């Protein structure tokens, strides 16, 4: 009989070992394609902090800094993890920003980014959404990022 593939094992309900944020097998969150942590959906700071802690390598420190800047810029910001990504928004107003890990960068999605000034540099298939990518070694312009976060928080959010 042929060798069983990962897909075959998954279809048969076999357990696969988790890979922690440091890339070692263990009880930590599974890293999905591109190194994005698989974190159970949930509301509040806890799931977001679990996601940030599981971000691989340099991305975790950048995630902590982004989270701190967002919290400082928008007092009372709401947080949740949905679709394996942290979301930030205001109660009753919807979500204005999310983060997602890719192999070589962190993608910050501003859901109404086309209305920000200046417009974040990366286009989206959606006319409203704009992205900001952060690569290892980038010098984050915290002043510009904070300004975008403040602007985004004042725009109508996405209801998801």
MARLUMPA-704808 format. One record per residue (C-alpha): residue in three letters; z, x, y. Coordinates in nm, 3 decimals. Each point is the difference from the previous one (the first is absolute). Layout:
% MARLUMPA-704808
<rest = Ala	zz = Z	xx = X	yy = Y>
...
This chain:
% MARLUMPA-704808
<rest = Unk	zz = 0.000	xx = 0.000	yy = 0.000>
<rest = Unk	zz = -0.076	xx = 0.122	yy = 0.356>
<rest = Unk	zz = 0.246	xx = 0.126	yy = 0.255>
<rest = Unk	zz = 0.177	xx = -0.269	yy = 0.200>
<rest = Unk	zz = -0.072	xx = 0.013	yy = 0.373>
<rest = Unk	zz = 0.248	xx = -0.077	yy = 0.277>
<rest = Unk	zz = -0.177	xx = -0.331	yy = 0.057>
<rest = Unk	zz = 0.032	xx = -0.088	yy = -0.370>
<rest = Unk	zz = 0.371	xx = 0.081	yy = 0.006>
<rest = Unk	zz = 0.053	xx = -0.212	yy = 0.311>
<rest = Unk	zz = -0.184	xx = -0.296	yy = -0.152>
<rest = Unk	zz = 0.221	xx = 0.025	yy = -0.309>
<rest = Unk	zz = 0.314	xx = -0.003	yy = 0.212>
<rest = Unk	zz = 0.095	xx = 0.363	yy = -0.062>
<rest = Unk	zz = 0.231	xx = 0.154	yy = 0.255>
<rest = Unk	zz = -0.127	xx = 0.291	yy = 0.205>
<rest = Unk	zz = 0.228	xx = 0.256	yy = 0.154>
<rest = Unk	zz = 0.064	xx = -0.027	yy = 0.370>
<rest = Unk	zz = -0.091	xx = 0.285	yy = 0.226>
<rest = Unk	zz = 0.245	xx = 0.060	yy = 0.279>
<rest = Unk	zz = -0.088	xx = 0.099	yy = 0.355>
<rest = Unk	zz = 0.027	xx = 0.366	yy = -0.098>
<rest = Unk	zz = -0.266	xx = -0.048	yy = -0.271>
<rest = Unk	zz = 0.242	xx = 0.043	yy = -0.293>
<rest = Unk	zz = 0.055	xx = -0.254	yy = -0.274>
<rest = Unk	zz = 0.318	xx = -0.196	yy = 0.039>
<rest = Unk	zz = 0.148	xx = -0.329	yy = 0.110>
<rest = Unk	zz = -0.152	xx = -0.001	yy = 0.349>
<rest = Unk	zz = -0.276	xx = -0.226	yy = 0.127>
<rest = Unk	zz = -0.347	xx = 0.030	yy = -0.147>
<rest = Unk	zz = -0.256	xx = 0.158	yy = 0.228>
<rest = Unk	zz = -0.319	xx = -0.202	yy = 0.002>
<rest = Unk	zz = -0.346	xx = 0.138	yy = 0.065>
<rest = Unk	zz = 0.000	xx = 0.226	yy = 0.302>
<rest = Unk	zz = 0.375	xx = 0.054	yy = -0.029>
<rest = Unk	zz = 0.103	xx = -0.337	yy = 0.145>
<rest = Unk	zz = 0.347	xx = -0.098	yy = -0.129>
<rest = Unk	zz = 0.026	xx = -0.317	yy = -0.205>
<rest = Unk	zz = 0.299	xx = -0.180	yy = 0.149>
<rest = Unk	zz = 0.099	xx = -0.357	yy = -0.082>
<rest = Unk	zz = -0.068	xx = -0.241	yy = 0.283>
<rest = Unk	zz = 0.300	xx = -0.090	yy = 0.207>
<rest = Unk	zz = 0.123	xx = -0.066	yy = 0.351>
<rest = Unk	zz = 0.228	xx = 0.219	yy = 0.208>
<rest = Unk	zz = 0.066	xx = 0.367	yy = 0.055>
<rest = Unk	zz = 0.094	xx = 0.075	yy = -0.364>
<rest = Unk	zz = -0.346	xx = -0.037	yy = -0.157>
<rest = Unk	zz = -0.161	xx = 0.186	yy = 0.292>
<rest = Unk	zz = 0.245	xx = 0.289	yy = -0.035>
<rest = Unk	zz = -0.068	xx = 0.008	yy = -0.377>
<rest = Unk	zz = -0.373	xx = 0.024	yy = 0.075>
<rest = Unk	zz = 0.052	xx = 0.279	yy = 0.255>
<rest = Unk	zz = 0.224	xx = 0.195	yy = -0.239>
<rest = Unk	zz = -0.269	xx = -0.028	yy = -0.270>
<rest = Unk	zz = -0.284	xx = 0.119	yy = 0.224>
<rest = Unk	zz = -0.122	xx = 0.327	yy = -0.156>
<rest = Unk	zz = 0.048	xx = 0.340	yy = 0.160>
<rest = Unk	zz = -0.039	xx = 0.035	yy = 0.375>
<rest = Unk	zz = -0.070	xx = -0.373	yy = 0.036>
<rest = Unk	zz = 0.365	xx = -0.097	yy = -0.048>
<rest = Unk	zz = 0.118	xx = 0.196	yy = 0.306>
<rest = Unk	zz = -0.285	xx = -0.146	yy = 0.207>
<rest = Unk	zz = 0.083	xx = -0.349	yy = -0.132>
<rest = Unk	zz = 0.364	xx = 0.042	yy = 0.109>
<rest = Unk	zz = -0.113	xx = 0.107	yy = 0.346>
<rest = Unk	zz = -0.246	xx = -0.289	yy = 0.035>
<rest = Unk	zz = 0.268	xx = -0.247	yy = -0.109>
<rest = Unk	zz = 0.247	xx = 0.143	yy = 0.255>
<rest = Unk	zz = -0.259	xx = -0.019	yy = 0.279>
<rest = Unk	zz = -0.087	xx = -0.361	yy = -0.087>
<rest = Unk	zz = 0.368	xx = -0.104	yy = -0.011>
<rest = Unk	zz = 0.067	xx = 0.171	yy = 0.336>
<rest = Unk	zz = -0.308	xx = -0.157	yy = 0.162>
<rest = Unk	zz = 0.060	xx = -0.355	yy = -0.123>
<rest = Unk	zz = 0.369	xx = -0.096	yy = -0.017>
<rest = Unk	zz = 0.058	xx = -0.260	yy = -0.271>
<rest = Unk	zz = -0.328	xx = 0.079	yy = -0.180>
<rest = Unk	zz = -0.030	xx = -0.168	yy = -0.338>
<rest = Unk	zz = -0.103	xx = 0.195	yy = -0.308>
<rest = Unk	zz = -0.137	xx = -0.081	yy = -0.342>
<rest = Unk	zz = -0.194	xx = 0.155	yy = -0.285>
<rest = Unk	zz = -0.306	xx = -0.201	yy = -0.101>
<rest = Unk	zz = -0.290	xx = 0.119	yy = -0.215>
<rest = Unk	zz = 0.173	xx = 0.340	yy = -0.041>
<rest = Unk	zz = 0.000	xx = 0.065	yy = 0.375>
<rest = Unk	zz = 0.272	xx = -0.027	yy = 0.267>
<rest = Unk	zz = -0.066	xx = -0.266	yy = 0.265>
<rest = Unk	zz = 0.162	xx = -0.030	yy = 0.343>
<rest = Unk	zz = 0.016	xx = -0.316	yy = 0.209>
<rest = Unk	zz = 0.207	xx = -0.244	yy = 0.197>
<rest = Unk	zz = 0.165	xx = -0.311	yy = -0.141>
<rest = Unk	zz = -0.224	xx = -0.301	yy = 0.046>
<rest = Unk	zz = -0.272	xx = 0.214	yy = 0.161>
<rest = Unk	zz = -0.157	xx = 0.165	yy = -0.307>
<rest = Unk	zz = -0.073	xx = 0.361	yy = -0.093>
<rest = Unk	zz = -0.149	xx = 0.246	yy = 0.248>
<rest = Unk	zz = -0.013	xx = 0.325	yy = -0.199>
<rest = Unk	zz = 0.001	xx = 0.141	yy = -0.354>
<rest = Unk	zz = 0.000	xx = 0.342	yy = -0.168>
<rest = Unk	zz = -0.181	xx = 0.113	yy = -0.315>
<rest = Unk	zz = -0.023	xx = 0.336	yy = -0.180>
<rest = Unk	zz = -0.329	xx = 0.151	yy = -0.103>
<rest = Unk	zz = -0.056	xx = 0.333	yy = -0.172>
<rest = Unk	zz = -0.051	xx = 0.201	yy = 0.318>
<rest = Unk	zz = 0.145	xx = -0.221	yy = 0.275>
<rest = Unk	zz = 0.222	xx = -0.287	yy = 0.109>
<rest = Unk	zz = -0.185	xx = -0.300	yy = 0.139>
<rest = Unk	zz = 0.169	xx = -0.197	yy = 0.276>
<rest = Unk	zz = -0.163	xx = -0.342	yy = 0.038>
<rest = Unk	zz = 0.034	xx = -0.181	yy = 0.333>
<rest = Unk	zz = -0.104	xx = -0.356	yy = -0.081>
<rest = Unk	zz = -0.103	xx = -0.074	yy = 0.360>
<rest = Unk	zz = -0.094	xx = 0.360	yy = 0.070>
<rest = Unk	zz = -0.329	xx = -0.084	yy = 0.173>
<rest = Unk	zz = 0.213	xx = -0.141	yy = 0.286>
<rest = Unk	zz = 0.202	xx = 0.322	yy = 0.044>
<rest = Unk	zz = -0.067	xx = 0.250	yy = 0.278>
<rest = Unk	zz = -0.126	xx = 0.248	yy = -0.088>
<rest = Unk	zz = -0.136	xx = -0.147	yy = -0.322>
<rest = Unk	zz = 0.121	xx = 0.188	yy = -0.312>
<rest = Unk	zz = -0.281	xx = 0.223	yy = -0.128>
<rest = Unk	zz = -0.087	xx = -0.140	yy = -0.344>
<rest = Unk	zz = -0.205	xx = -0.319	yy = -0.035>
<rest = Unk	zz = 0.055	xx = -0.270	yy = -0.261>
<rest = Unk	zz = -0.218	xx = -0.258	yy = -0.170>
<rest = Unk	zz = 0.211	xx = -0.251	yy = 0.193>
<rest = Unk	zz = -0.095	xx = -0.021	yy = 0.366>
<rest = Unk	zz = 0.363	xx = -0.013	yy = 0.113>
<rest = Unk	zz = 0.160	xx = 0.267	yy = -0.218>
<rest = Unk	zz = -0.006	xx = 0.368	yy = 0.093>
<rest = Unk	zz = 0.145	xx = 0.294	yy = -0.189>
<rest = Unk	zz = 0.172	xx = 0.323	yy = 0.088>
<rest = Unk	zz = -0.008	xx = 0.270	yy = -0.270>
<rest = Unk	zz = 0.261	xx = 0.274	yy = -0.023>
<rest = Unk	zz = -0.082	xx = 0.313	yy = -0.202>
<rest = Unk	zz = 0.230	xx = 0.277	yy = -0.117>
<rest = Unk	zz = 0.066	xx = 0.241	yy = 0.285>
<rest = Unk	zz = -0.112	xx = -0.243	yy = 0.272>
<rest = Unk	zz = 0.194	xx = 0.016	yy = 0.323>
<rest = Unk	zz = 0.097	xx = -0.366	yy = 0.041>
<rest = Unk	zz = -0.029	xx = -0.115	yy = 0.360>
<rest = Unk	zz = 0.326	xx = -0.196	yy = -0.005>
<rest = Unk	zz = -0.046	xx = -0.130	yy = 0.352>
<rest = Unk	zz = -0.341	xx = -0.149	yy = -0.082>
<rest = Unk	zz = 0.119	xx = -0.138	yy = -0.334>
<rest = Unk	zz = 0.304	xx = -0.163	yy = 0.164>
<rest = Unk	zz = -0.222	xx = -0.150	yy = 0.270>
<rest = Unk	zz = -0.230	xx = -0.149	yy = -0.265>
<rest = Unk	zz = 0.302	xx = -0.142	yy = -0.189>
<rest = Unk	zz = 0.138	xx = -0.163	yy = 0.316>
<rest = Unk	zz = -0.338	xx = -0.146	yy = 0.089>
<rest = Unk	zz = -0.059	xx = -0.126	yy = -0.354>
<rest = Unk	zz = 0.341	xx = -0.168	yy = -0.013>
<rest = Unk	zz = -0.090	xx = -0.210	yy = 0.306>
<rest = Unk	zz = -0.322	xx = -0.133	yy = -0.155>
<rest = Unk	zz = -0.023	xx = -0.293	yy = -0.245>
<rest = Unk	zz = 0.083	xx = 0.127	yy = -0.346>
<rest = Unk	zz = -0.162	xx = -0.062	yy = -0.336>
<rest = Unk	zz = 0.155	xx = -0.272	yy = -0.214>
<rest = Unk	zz = 0.004	xx = 0.135	yy = -0.357>
